[in-house]
Amino acid sequence: MTRVFNFSAGPAALPEAVLRQAAEEMLDWHGAGCGVMEMSHRGKEFGEIIGRAEADLRELLGIPSNYRVLFLQGGATQQFAQIPMNLLGGGVADYLVTGSWSKKAYKEAQHLAASGLGGSIRLAGSVEAEGFTRLLRQDELSLDDNAAYVHLCTNETIHGVELGDEAALPATRAPLVADMSSHILSRSIDVSRYGLIYAGAQKNVGPSGLVIVIVREDLIGHAHPMTPAVMDYKVMADNGSMLNTPPTYAIYIAGLVFQWLKAQGGLAGIEAQNIEKADLLYRFLDDSDFYENRVAVASRSRMNIPFLLRSEALNDAFLAEAKAAGLTQLKGHKSVGGMRASIYNAMPIAGVRALVEFMQDFARRHG
Ligand SMILES: *Cc1c(COP(=O)(O)O)cnc(C)c1O
């Protein structure tokens, strides 16, 4: 068996130690006589698994007690709809558009508001005209302090733009709703700065099919009457995320990832590793006249690093040679072109070193 260095944007690489433990426990979880996929979500064993996962997540992120943690289905995309259904309440919501994902969230909310949900969805600011290569500045935002919420995506996976410094969060009295799908648990955050945080699991947490929602208690219980029960945060919170069968195996793997993160020294430990990995790659890109990253330095993502080669004509050769060298899934998103290296928590520094060495060698041979 050979495992490659997998730079996929998502579903992405998982820590090898987690996969090994899951393999060991596949047929018999802790003496239960069956695997996690085969056990009742209402049984004592799964109760332990989900309880530990939530406790570890709370510990890692320092989630205050007035926030509920929900383990839901439908991915981050379903949250694009669920958020206005639960929070808009016929009012106004402000959306920051800083990349493809926040734009999708904005479009979905607009669609719902216009087709029966009511309320209104405002564009608080957009950097689309500049190709999504930087964050929005405070002085460019048009915000309504009375808005039901302000939505933003704190790491734009496709464009490689990250809001890392919480001092740069929109200055508003309205609750912030943040899509953290592609950088949750990669750095310390102050949960109390947000009304709601959500993240699809398949970037930094576990298998696809699971989305984590961390929501302040006072924001739940106000869903639009048409909201289906499985999409109502209050119903899900009251039922411990188990109104219906939750994505049990994905929750189990997420729980193993949380334990792995604690063993890395928690978020401080993993953040130090992430800084070292991202610095290594950005320093190389900035020193090179063969490769280029076009994102403004202060807006650069530690997780998703898009880069262009000197010529688009070299892309196919780059991908083929990288694959032969055990470096896979580097193709950039079609809307950006070039390459993208996603270096989430599970990517070891050795993988980034191997990528930089390969890129150096490729530039020498094709430059
Ligand atoms: C991947 C991603 C999504 C979509 O996630 P799904 O689980 O496919 O719905 C949304 N937002 C961000 C920032 C993402 O990276």
The ligand as an SDF file (V2000), in Angstrom:
LIG
                    3D

 15 15  0  0  0  0  0  0  0  0999 V2000
  -17.1180   22.8400    0.4440 C   0  0  0  0  0  0  0  0  0  0  0  0
  -17.7380   24.0870    0.9270 C   0  0  0  0  0  0  0  0  0  0  0  0
  -19.1370   24.2630    0.9320 C   0  0  0  0  0  0  0  0  0  0  0  0
  -20.1010   23.2350    0.4040 C   0  0  0  0  0  0  0  0  0  0  0  0
  -20.0920   22.1030    1.1800 O   0  0  0  0  0  0  0  0  0  0  0  0
  -21.1060   20.8920    0.8630 P   0  0  0  0  0  0  0  0  0  0  0  0
  -20.8980   20.0040    2.0310 O   0  0  0  0  0  0  0  0  0  0  0  0
  -20.6680   20.2980   -0.4380 O   0  0  0  0  0  0  0  0  0  0  0  0
  -22.4590   21.4430    0.7830 O   0  0  0  0  0  0  0  0  0  0  0  0
  -19.6210   25.4530    1.4300 C   0  0  0  0  0  0  0  0  0  0  0  0
  -18.8150   26.4200    1.8870 N   0  0  0  0  0  0  0  0  0  0  0  0
  -17.4650   26.2830    1.8830 C   0  0  0  0  0  0  0  0  0  0  0  0
  -16.6160   27.3800    2.3970 C   0  0  0  0  0  0  0  0  0  0  0  0
  -16.8950   25.1110    1.4020 C   0  0  0  0  0  0  0  0  0  0  0  0
  -15.5590   24.9620    1.3970 O   0  0  0  0  0  0  0  0  0  0  0  0
  1  2  1  0
  2  3  1  0
  2 14  2  0
  3  4  1  0
  3 10  2  0
  4  5  1  0
  5  6  1  0
  6  7  2  0
  6  8  1  0
  6  9  1  0
 10 11  1  0
 11 12  2  0
 12 13  1  0
 12 14  1  0
 14 15  1  0
M  END
$$$$
